[in-house]
Structures are given as C-alpha cells and as structure tokens.
Amino acid sequence: MPYYIRRRSLLLGLGLPILFSSAPAAAQIAPGGMGGPTQPAGQDDKKEGVAEAAPKTPGLLPTTPALPAPKSRRKRWKLFEIDGYFRMRTDWFKNFHQGFVDNPVVGGAPFPRALDCLSQVGGAGCDDALSSTNMRLRLEPTINLDETTSIHIQADILDNLVLGSTPFNEAYNGQYDNTTGSTNLPPLGAFGNTQGPPTAGVNSDRDSIQIKRAWAEIAVPLGIIKAGRQPNHWGMGVLFNGGGHDPISGTYDYDADYGDTVDRVSFSGIIPGTSLRGMLASDWGATRLVSNQTSANRGREQHPWDLDDGDDSNAWTLVLSRMDSPTEFKEKVDRGDVALNYGVYFEYKTQDWDLDLSGFTVGGTFDSATNYKARDFKTYTPSVWGKLGVGKIVLEAELVAQLGLIGRLDEFGFTESANVRKYGGTTRLTYKGLDGKLRVGIEGGFATGDQYDNLIPGNIHVAFANLLGVASDSKLTQFMFNREYKVDMILWRHLIGAVTNAGYAKPFLGYDLTKSIAFKVSNVTSFALKPVATPGNSRMYGTEFDSELYYQSGGLYLGFSYGVLFPFGALSHPGPDDSGNSFGFSNDDLIGINVRDASTSHTIQSRLVLSF
C-alpha cells in the first residue's frame, strides 16, 4: 500500500477513536503594523463561528489550533451569517528605488522606477514617485447547518483591483490586453469610457471573484473536526500567519494581502486530565500535478485526480497549548491576576520525489522520463510561543526553528545532501498606562540568513532570493518571517518583503486622543546578521520612522500614515574594491549610474475600511 494511502488510513483508523474524548479549540494572532488598520481588542465584533452558539460545545472557534471561547461570547444559532469588509487604500511611494536603476545588467534595484523615469522622450518628467489606489470586498459567510455543524467560506471580490486598471470602450467593444498588448481600441487611453471586469490573462492577473477558502467544522461530543481549505495561523504569526482575524489579541488586520491557507483535516480538543488543549492534523502540502493540468488528461473526466503519490509533499501537525480567549486574558490582568498562555506548534513534512516543472505550463505536456526527480526531503519545524500579562505589562514571544534534510538536489548541481538549519523569532514588551489609553513598548526580532546575495544583487526582495546558495554549500540557513508579520512600512514591508538575514529593534508608542481617534509612532532600526549577503556588504540596513493617525468607530476605519527610511551601508551599491573585485554593480551612461549610496525613501498611505 502506498505511503500516502497508509498515512491517511492511519489518521482515520487511529485518529477517529480519539475524536470523541476531547474538547475543541483554536488560536490565531496577527501583529498589526504601521500603515494598516488593526481592530482593537476591546472593539472586536467579529463573529467567532457556529460553535460558540452550541451549548454542547462552547469552546468551538472557526480557525486554527486550540483556544476556548468565553461564555460571554456565545450567541444564538443562525442559519446564515456573513462577515467581511470593504477596503480602499491609497499608496504614495517616493524614491523606493533609492536612486538605483531597475535593470539586471547593472545590478538591479530594490523597487521599480516610474516608467517616465526610463523614457527616452524628452519632457516626460520624473519625480521618482509612484502612486495608486486599490480596493477589495472580502466576504466571509458562515452556513450553520445546525448548532454543531457549519461551513465557512472566504471570497474576495475585485481583490486589490487598481482603480482605472481595466478600461473599456463600449463603442469598440474592446479592452486593453495587459498580457499581449493587443487591443481593438483607438491608440488613446483617454477614449475608454467605462471599466471592464477584471479577466485573468486578458486585462488582469486574476478574475473578478476569487474563492480563497472553504472548510467545514463538525462538533462531536468532546471536540471538533475541521476539514477543507482553511487558514493556518499560530503564535505571533512569525511563521504561520492566516492574515485577518486574530482571536488571541481580539484584533483584525484589514491590511492583510497574503495569509497562509492549508488543505487540512484536523481534530482539536482538551487533553483528558490536563488543562492543555491539542490539535492533530494531516496536511496536504502539495500534490504536484493533477490530471486536469496536463494535455494528456484534460477533458477526460470532471473528476480530476493526483497523477502520482510519490511526489506529494505531506505534513503532520501537532499543537499543544494553554490559551485563554482575549476577553478572559484581559479580565485576568484587570483583576490583578497573572495571565500566562503558552504553546508549541510542531510540523513534520516529507517529500520523496519531486517534479522539474521548468518550461511547463498548465495544459501542456509533461515528460516524466526526464522531469521526475528524487528529493528525499524531511523537515521538523517547532514553534514555541508564550504570552504573559502582569499588571500593566504584557510580554509576548515566539521562537521558530526549521530543521531537516534535503537528500537530493541533483538538478541544481548538488552532489551531496543539504542540511536545513533556519531560526527566527520575535519578542514584544508592552506597557499600558493612563487607563489603557497609553501603549508604549519595544519589539525585537531576528531571522538567520545565508551568505549569498539575491540572484540579482540589487533586487533585494525575497522574490529574488537565492534559496539554495551554491552547490558547494550543504547548509541552508535563510529564514524568512511570514509576509503578514508587519514590522514597518517601507524596508521589510515593500523593499525586502519579509524579515530575513536580519535583527531589528522597534520601540513604539500609541495613544488614544479620544474614544475614536488615536495615533501611533515607531522606529525600526535593522542590521544584517550576515553582511556579505547584502548589496553593500555592510552591517546596517537603516533606520525607519513610521507614524499613523486614525479614526475608528463601529465598523468605520479611516487612517493616514507616513513613513521615512534612512538607508545605511548595507543598502548601498559599491563599485569594485581595491583588488578589482566587483560586487555585481556597474555604470551605464545610457540608463544611469548604479554605483552609489542608497538615498532616502518616503511613503504616505491612507486606508478606508468598512467592516461588517
């Protein structure tokens, strides 16, 4: 019997008897950052799911690992509920390229320049700024079949649609094709008289409606079974971050763009005889090619199937935790008690074989004789999290390790196996004063890195990361924070994309001017753990100052933010050293100079959110 089938049979054969001996739970947290709305804990009006309404299962919550629902939050059963929000946001990016040219021939840049800055036509103008406005309508309906069974859906409508990006001319019945550049419109964009619907591959990279998640929750006498495509979130969100609702702190990050989604079957509940709650899950990480993705099988059946079990990436996940709901945690602290929550998330992932999909497109022909590769991949990922509340002080921390072995990387030139040794973590200390109106504290974090530049040294974004280094190095050590863990507004949010090969310190302060108006300011100073992997081969990335003033009342949020990044040596582009060794940057008189120090970046952002 194949391993994949044996593994699923083990879950059903051994796991089901356990399902009827424990109680349910769930946990999430997503740290808020500058430049985006985060709903305060005291104003959380998000629905917690059908299980809160079930008298037999008051601990049920809609998302991931193990967290009980407070009795005060139970609600009456309803057949259909819908949550969500409408978001519109405007961004102005000034000098995000930091004075460099986004051309790989001369070393690249951290961010693209405006098109007019590269124009060869005189008078086009260039102020080194980019600005745009985008929108999203997110719907999160819940269908309650009864008091113990529910179905959850997450769908985005016009997801991050840039306003004005899909012009349409009714007289010509045509719209511009962003993919091929073909159009039956006149050559003047101003002749467009309306907006057409986004269509993937025609005028957008996505369709108007995207169904991102759908899963079921079934309450058994002492626990909860969850199955389907669902959010995956743990701890402070350093590694696994679902993006959006955070039951641990009682907030909702409306500025989320990513969020981890996992295909999973799980059971969570109280461990008998203890105060701990646990979750056991079987995850489908990747099945690789399925039948309706290749030309040889497309159209054969409306019931697609996995073309092979040996190339699947599968995972087992175990969670043990002691957690209070946000309300219970706050009530303990307010009473003067010590509130201590903690837990560990452990993932074991394997993949025996893999596919070389270079050059393959969906609907094409796949040659398994030459593109089926041995992999022998195993990783062990523990994440330890804790949260302590004493009086006016809250201390929270998460530490993550990714350990394992990749046995075969032949197609990448490796003659030996590669060891995975990645580490990261963060700690946040918050003091609340003046009856909770004042919040002041400091956060610090780190993520290990490798000693290699990105594939294009000046393109510092994680999308261009050199994840495998070189074949002579058998240790992979570059850890990346989840992109939904927001530290700042410029450097880690946009220029690099995620905290990696870095340590940072972030003092912050927030104050409620009125019940509805508040502001927050912070400073983030970052340095490289391995300077040789930075463009400037230097230690310090830079220091950034961020501020936000916002109004929030009921379901309305309106915020304005400003950030400025002062770059240091690690972001500069040096020329050849005294020995003549080049760092990958050069000069080109036709398109500009790419050997220079990085210059200051600015951003102004606004956010309008209506939540329901």
Secondary structure, DSSP 8 states (H G I E B T S, - for coil): --HHHHHHHHHHHHHHHHHTSS-----------TTS-B--GGG------GGGG-TT-TT--SSSS-----GGG-----SEEEEEEEEEEEEEEESTTTT----GGGT--SS---GGGG--STT----SEEEEEEEEEEEEEEEEEETTEEEEEEEEEEEEEETT-SEEETTTTEE--TTT---SS-S-GGG--EE----BTTTBSS-SEEEEEEEEEEEETTEEEEEEEEE---TTSSS----SEETTTTEEBTT-----EEEEEEEEEE-TTSS-EEEEEEEEEE---BGGGSTTTTTS-SS--BS-STT-EEEEEEEEEE---HHHHHHHHHTT--EEEEEEEEEEEEEEEEE--TT--TTS---HHHHEEEEEEEEEEEEEEEEEEETTEEEEEEEEEEEEEE---GGGT-SS-EEEEEEEEEEEEEEEETTTTEEEEEEEEEE---S---SSTT--SGGG--TT--TT--EE---B--TTS---SSIIIIISSS-BSEEEEEEEEEEESSSSEEEEEEEEEEE-SSGGGSTT--SEEEEEEEEEEEEEETTEEEEEEEEEEEE-GGGSB----TT----S--EETTTEE--B----EEEEEEEEEEE-
